[in-house]
Amino acid sequence: MRVLHVYRTYFPDPPGGLQEAIRQISLASVTFGVESRIFTLSPEPAPREIDSAEGKIIRCRSWTAPASCDIGGPVAIHQFRKLTRWADVVHYHFPWPFGDLLHLLAGQDKISVMTYHCDIIRQRYLSQFYAPLMRRTLRSMAAVVATSSVYAETSRILTTAVPPERLRTIPLGIVDYQDEALMNGISREFMERWSLFDSPFVLALGVLRYYKGLHTLLEAAPSIQAKVVIAGSGPEDERLKRRAAELGASNVVFTGQVSREEKMALLKYCRILTLPSHLRAEAFGMVLVEAAMFGKPMVCCEIASGTSFVNIHGETGFVVPPESPTHLAKACNSLLNDDVLANGMGRAARQRYEVFFSGDALGRSYSDLYREVTR
């Protein structure tokens, strides 16, 4: 089975949760006889082809990226057409309007599926112009996958534009890499630089974007009885640092972008993983799956998305109201001050990972879907 994944950006360009989701679907599917290729755009597509463990990455130039929508030219369309001839299934990842255009111009005769990662939130007015093409694309798919039952039930687009018989739910997942998190010179120096071996700490990890709710975490930080480590970089970086200074949040540590080894060390040694995202643009929260894989309790917000599907309130952690520093600090302190509670929720998180979010569960579900639509 040959599958072509289609999305606007991919590694080695700056990482994000959606790119990681594609990587994990591709990696997990290998065991079930699926060969993947990933078609993407890049402002600097050199090299144009990259061989990776999850499959071959094919990159064309991104001419421009208005409203985070990378747009390619004739070369990209030609390359896409060539790749669709190779594939048994074309797997689109939403949202990417140029991907819809590619499908319209070059790929409609190929069996196609789509993973619907999130609603379009910020570009609300632009999305009105995109809506007719979006709905046409969704209706043309053999199957559309929501990443949680919560999102499938609460997304207006999924409930109105996708025929019910074509809507599926497959949770995102991650191939287990917990055993790779061995302390070495690089990760030890990183942890010692920020004095993170001294006492338990609360971790927020990922790209610093507008919907991550980190302003709430900063407001809660003075009341949290531990260090608060914010690891990652992104467009909100400088604004968040200024806000931390204004609040006098002296227990907050901004590490900047971290390497894979440094990320694993943070996940291994943190006491709690928090994802305080306050908008539905946070449709799932891959970092929650990573925390569950490491057996860590979690604190996230109820935003009617997949975050409260990954993290079950009172079982694997706490789910609190969005933009409520008081509730966020209280939840974190409950886990910081009660070893039995934190360890029990961490074990429950690991068990939930193994059932719902493991590489085996992810690979089996998608390989079954590919074979179903090609029968």
Backbone hydrogen bonds, N-H to C=O, Kabsch-Sander energy under -0.5 kcal/mol:
donor,donor_aa,acceptor,acceptor_aa,energy
3,V,1,M,-0.5
3,V,35,E,-2.9
4,L,89,V,-2.5
5,H,3,V,-0.6
5,H,37,R,-3.3
6,V,91,H,-2.3
7,Y,39,F,-2.0
13,D,10,Y,-1.8
20,E,16,G,-2.0
21,A,17,G,-2.0
22,I,18,L,-2.1
23,R,19,Q,-2.4
24,Q,20,E,-2.5
25,I,21,A,-2.4
26,S,22,I,-2.4
27,L,23,R,-2.8
28,A,24,Q,-2.8
29,S,25,I,-1.5
30,V,26,S,-0.9
30,V,27,L,-0.8
31,T,27,L,-0.6
32,F,29,S,-1.3
33,G,30,V,-1.9
34,V,29,S,-1.6
35,E,1,M,-3.1
36,S,34,V,-0.5
37,R,3,V,-2.1
38,I,56,K,-2.6
39,F,5,H,-3.4
39,F,37,R,-0.5
40,T,58,I,-2.3
41,L,8,R,-1.0
42,S,60,C,-2.1
46,A,44,E,-2.4
50,I,57,I,-2.2
52,S,50,I,-0.5
52,S,55,G,-1.0
55,G,52,S,-0.9
56,K,36,S,-1.0
57,I,50,I,-3.1
58,I,38,I,-3.2
58,I,56,K,-0.5
59,R,48,R,-3.1
59,R,57,I,-0.5
60,C,40,T,-1.9
62,S,42,S,-1.9
63,W,61,R,-0.7
63,W,71,I,-2.8
64,T,71,I,-1.0
68,S,65,A,-1.3
69,C,66,P,-1.6
70,D,68,S,-0.7
71,I,64,T,-2.5
77,I,73,G,-1.9
78,H,74,P,-2.7
79,Q,75,V,-2.7
80,F,76,A,-2.5
81,R,77,I,-2.3
82,K,78,H,-2.0
83,L,79,Q,-2.2
84,T,80,F,-2.3
85,R,81,R,-1.3
86,W,82,K,-0.9
87,A,83,L,-1.7
88,D,2,R,-2.6
89,V,2,R,-1.9
90,V,111,I,-2.3
91,H,4,L,-3.7
91,H,89,V,-0.6
92,Y,90,V,-0.7
92,Y,113,V,-2.7
93,H,6,V,-1.6
94,F,115,T,-2.6
99,G,96,W,-1.3
100,D,96,W,-1.2
101,L,97,P,-1.8
102,L,98,F,-2.5
103,H,99,G,-2.2
104,L,100,D,-2.3
105,L,101,L,-2.7
106,A,102,L,-2.9
107,G,102,L,-0.9
107,G,103,H,-0.9
108,Q,103,H,-0.7
110,K,107,G,-1.6
113,V,90,V,-2.4
114,M,143,A,-1.9
115,T,92,Y,-2.4
116,Y,114,M,-0.6
116,Y,145,V,-3.1
117,H,94,F,-1.7
117,H,115,T,-1.0
121,I,119,D,-0.7
124,R,122,R,-1.3
127,S,123,Q,-2.2
128,Q,124,R,-0.6
128,Q,125,Y,-1.0
129,F,125,Y,-0.6
129,F,126,L,-1.0
130,Y,126,L,-1.3
131,A,127,S,-1.6
134,M,130,Y,-2.6
135,R,131,A,-2.8
136,R,132,P,-2.0
137,T,133,L,-2.5
138,L,134,M,-2.6
139,R,135,R,-2.3
140,S,136,R,-1.2
140,S,137,T,-0.6
141,M,137,T,-0.6
141,M,138,L,-1.1
142,A,112,S,-2.9
143,A,112,S,-0.7
144,V,166,R,-2.5
145,V,114,M,-3.4
146,A,144,V,-0.5
146,A,168,R,-3.0
147,T,116,Y,-0.7
152,A,148,S,-2.0
153,E,149,S,-1.7
154,T,150,V,-1.4
155,S,151,Y,-1.9
156,R,154,T,-0.6
159,T,155,S,-2.1
160,T,156,R,-1.3
161,A,157,I,-2.9
162,V,158,L,-0.8
166,R,163,P,-2.4
167,L,163,P,-0.6
167,L,164,P,-1.0
168,R,144,V,-2.8
170,I,146,A,-2.2
174,I,357,F,-2.4
180,E,177,Y,-1.6
181,A,178,Q,-1.5
182,L,180,E,-2.7
188,R,184,N,-2.8
189,E,185,G,-2.2
190,F,186,I,-1.9
191,M,187,S,-2.4
192,E,188,R,-2.5
193,R,189,E,-2.2
194,W,190,F,-1.3
195,S,192,E,-1.1
196,L,191,M,-2.7
202,V,227,K,-2.8
203,L,272,I,-2.7
204,A,229,V,-2.9
206,G,231,A,-2.3
208,L,233,S,-1.4
209,R,207,V,-1.5
212,K,209,R,-1.5
213,G,210,Y,-0.5
216,T,213,G,-0.9
217,L,213,G,-1.3
218,L,214,L,-2.3
219,E,215,H,-1.8
220,A,216,T,-1.9
221,A,217,L,-1.8
223,S,220,A,-1.9
224,I,220,A,-0.6
224,I,221,A,-1.6
226,A,224,I,-1.3
227,K,200,P,-0.8
228,V,251,N,-2.6
229,V,202,V,-3.3
229,V,227,K,-0.6
230,I,228,V,-0.6
230,I,253,V,-3.1
231,A,204,A,-2.9
231,A,229,V,-0.7
232,G,230,I,-0.5
232,G,256,G,-1.3
236,E,208,L,-2.2
237,D,234,G,-1.8
240,L,236,E,-2.4
241,K,237,D,-2.0
242,R,238,E,-2.2
243,R,239,R,-2.1
244,A,240,L,-2.5
245,A,241,K,-1.9
246,E,242,R,-2.2
247,L,243,R,-2.1
248,G,244,A,-0.7
248,G,245,A,-0.6
249,A,244,A,-2.3
250,S,248,G,-2.1
252,V,249,A,-1.5
253,V,228,V,-2.8
255,T,230,I,-1.7
255,T,253,V,-0.7
256,G,230,I,-0.7
263,K,259,S,-2.7
264,M,260,R,-2.3
265,A,261,E,-1.9
266,L,262,E,-2.3
267,L,263,K,-2.4
268,K,264,M,-2.3
269,Y,265,A,-2.1
270,C,266,L,-1.6
271,R,201,F,-2.9
272,I,201,F,-1.2
273,L,297,P,-2.0
274,T,203,L,-3.0
274,T,272,I,-0.5
275,L,299,V,-2.7
278,H,211,Y,-1.2
279,L,211,Y,-1.0
282,E,279,L,-1.9
283,A,281,A,-1.5
288,L,285,G,-1.5
289,V,285,G,-1.0
290,E,286,M,-1.9
291,A,287,V,-2.3
292,A,288,L,-2.5
293,M,289,V,-2.4
294,F,290,E,-1.6
295,G,292,A,-1.5
296,K,291,A,-2.3
298,M,316,T,-1.5
299,V,273,L,-2.0
300,C,318,F,-2.1
301,C,275,L,-0.8
302,E,320,V,-2.2
303,I,301,C,-1.0
306,G,283,A,-2.5
308,S,305,S,-0.8
309,F,306,G,-1.2
310,V,306,G,-2.2
311,N,307,T,-2.4
312,I,310,V,-0.7
313,H,311,N,-0.6
314,G,317,G,-2.7
315,E,312,I,-2.2
316,T,312,I,-2.2
317,G,312,I,-0.9
318,F,298,M,-2.5
320,V,300,C,-2.8
320,V,318,F,-0.5
324,S,321,P,-0.7
328,L,324,S,-2.3
329,A,325,P,-2.6
330,K,326,T,-2.2
331,A,327,H,-2.3
332,C,328,L,-2.2
333,N,329,A,-2.7
334,S,330,K,-2.0
335,L,331,A,-1.5
336,L,332,C,-2.2
337,N,333,N,-2.1
342,A,338,D,-2.5
343,N,339,D,-2.9
344,G,340,V,-2.2
345,M,341,L,-2.4
346,G,342,A,-2.1
347,R,343,N,-2.2
348,A,344,G,-2.1
349,A,345,M,-2.2
350,R,346,G,-2.0
351,Q,347,R,-2.2
352,R,348,A,-2.2
353,Y,349,A,-2.3
354,E,350,R,-2.2
355,V,351,Q,-1.6
356,F,352,R,-2.7
357,F,352,R,-0.6
357,F,353,Y,-1.7
358,S,353,Y,-0.8
359,G,174,I,-0.6
362,L,358,S,-2.3
363,G,359,G,-2.9
364,R,360,D,-2.2
365,S,361,A,-1.9
366,Y,362,L,-2.2
367,S,363,G,-2.3
368,D,364,R,-2.2
369,L,365,S,-1.9
370,Y,366,Y,-2.6
371,R,367,S,-2.0
372,E,368,D,-2.1
373,V,369,L,-2.3
374,T,370,Y,-1.0
375,R,372,E,-0.9
